[in-house]
């Protein structure tokens, strides 16, 4: 039996700006957290971060590394035209669908600093429901009325799909990719991750309630409107600000390799 060699990735902290390094650390942490909380899909799906001091560039996972293996130094750096500007000494390149989805966002939304896309069972299932996400729980009302829908036209590997995806997302930060999965964006990696965490749980709760084969207790339209308004931008703090430091402390105790 052939012995599988451990990945050896040279550290690059001294070769990039402080701003880029911090973005790399946060993004690597996000990959580890995505795996820890059951939202990864082996090597598939992608989380990205814009390079803070080079807005036309972003960081993305090499196509072949598990989310639990991602480190700050292992991330690819690409521009929105698809040129790989940095790649570690590994036989892994850029995934076409990952590039298409994330370059579409960064080209169209200068306010976005990070984007997260998942293929969870709950996310895929809700994406296949004609009703989409229902305002069934308090958590769901955080997103209800502020979530975009993008119709499925096959895997997003054609660069021409970028304009359609950007149009579907518009100025919103949450999107259900029909028959595909979930997408969140934010000013920071922390914001995109915490949004995905909440959206994922809202989908899980909806599916479990619908599976009970009994009538659903839907909040009244007036309560839904009130609850949604309380979660409106400007009416609540930005998610991730309080949660992210604790999540990093958790990783530092149990899985500190993300910082390499």
ChimeraX attribute file (.defattr): number of C-alpha atoms within 10 A of each C-alpha:
attribute: neighborCount
match mode: 1-to-1
recipient: residues
	/A:1	3
	/A:2	4
	/A:3	5
	/A:4	6
	/A:5	6
	/A:6	6
	/A:7	11
	/A:8	10
	/A:9	14
	/A:10	11
	/A:11	14
	/A:12	13
	/A:13	17
	/A:14	8
	/A:15	9
	/A:16	12
	/A:17	13
	/A:18	13
	/A:19	12
	/A:20	21
	/A:21	20
	/A:22	17
	/A:23	24
	/A:24	32
	/A:25	20
	/A:26	21
	/A:27	30
	/A:28	32
	/A:29	29
	/A:30	27
	/A:31	25
	/A:32	22
	/A:33	21
	/A:34	21
	/A:35	17
	/A:36	14
	/A:37	9
	/A:38	10
	/A:39	22
	/A:40	22
	/A:41	16
	/A:42	13
	/A:43	15
	/A:44	18
	/A:45	20
	/A:46	25
	/A:47	26
	/A:48	31
	/A:49	29
	/A:50	30
	/A:51	23
	/A:52	17
	/A:53	11
	/A:54	11
	/A:55	15
	/A:56	16
	/A:57	22
	/A:58	28
	/A:59	27
	/A:60	23
	/A:61	30
	/A:62	23
	/A:63	19
	/A:64	16
	/A:65	18
	/A:66	17
	/A:67	27
	/A:68	21
	/A:69	16
	/A:70	23
	/A:71	25
	/A:72	26
	/A:73	22
	/A:74	28
	/A:75	23
	/A:76	22
	/A:77	24
	/A:78	22
	/A:79	20
	/A:80	18
	/A:81	13
	/A:82	15
	/A:83	11
	/A:84	16
	/A:85	12
	/A:86	13
	/A:87	18
	/A:88	18
	/A:89	11
	/A:90	13
	/A:91	9
	/A:92	14
	/A:93	14
	/A:94	19
	/A:95	17
	/A:96	15
	/A:97	18
	/A:98	21
	/A:99	25
	/A:100	23
	/A:101	24
	/A:102	27
	/A:103	25
	/A:104	21
	/A:105	25
	/A:106	25
	/A:107	18
	/A:108	17
	/A:109	16
	/A:110	12
	/A:111	13
	/A:112	21
	/A:113	24
	/A:114	27
	/A:115	27
	/A:116	26
	/A:117	27
	/A:118	23
	/A:119	21
	/A:120	20
	/A:121	17
	/A:122	22
	/A:123	29
	/A:124	19
	/A:125	18
	/A:126	27
	/A:127	25
	/A:128	17
	/A:129	11
	/A:130	8
	/A:131	8
	/A:132	18
	/A:133	22
	/A:134	16
	/A:135	24
	/A:136	19
	/A:137	18
	/A:138	15
	/A:139	19
	/A:140	23
	/A:141	25
	/A:142	22
	/A:143	23
	/A:144	22
	/A:145	17
	/A:146	15
	/A:147	19
	/A:148	20
	/A:149	17
	/A:150	18
	/A:151	14
	/A:152	13
	/A:153	10
	/A:154	10
	/A:155	11
	/A:156	17
	/A:157	15
	/A:158	13
	/A:159	17
	/A:160	11
	/A:161	17
	/A:162	21
	/A:163	15
	/A:164	14
	/A:165	23
	/A:166	20
	/A:167	14
	/A:168	18
	/A:169	23
	/A:170	15
	/A:171	14
	/A:172	15
	/A:173	20
	/A:174	25
	/A:175	24
	/A:176	26
	/A:177	25
	/A:178	21
	/A:179	19
	/A:180	24
	/A:181	21
	/A:182	25
	/A:183	27
	/A:184	25
	/A:185	31
	/A:186	24
	/A:187	17
	/A:188	21
	/A:189	28
	/A:190	26
	/A:191	24
	/A:192	28
	/A:193	28
	/A:194	20
	/A:195	23
	/A:196	24
	/A:197	15
	/A:198	16
	/A:199	28
	/A:200	22
	/A:201	16
	/A:202	25
	/A:203	27
	/A:204	17
	/A:205	17
	/A:206	21
	/A:207	16
	/A:208	11
	/A:209	15
	/A:210	11
	/A:211	9
	/A:212	9
	/A:213	8
	/A:214	8
	/A:215	8
	/A:216	11
	/A:217	9
	/A:218	12
	/A:219	14
	/A:220	10
	/A:221	10
	/A:222	9
	/A:223	13
	/A:224	21
	/A:225	15
	/A:226	12
	/A:227	20
	/A:228	20
	/A:229	16
	/A:230	14
	/A:231	18
	/A:232	15
	/A:233	9
	/A:234	9
	/A:235	9
	/A:236	10
	/A:237	11
	/A:238	15
	/A:239	17
	/A:240	19
	/A:241	13
	/A:242	11
	/A:243	13
	/A:244	19
	/A:245	12
	/A:246	12
	/A:247	16
	/A:248	19
	/A:249	12
	/A:250	13
	/A:251	18
	/A:252	14
	/A:253	9
	/A:254	9
	/A:255	16
	/A:256	15
	/A:257	16
	/A:258	24
	/A:259	21
	/A:260	17
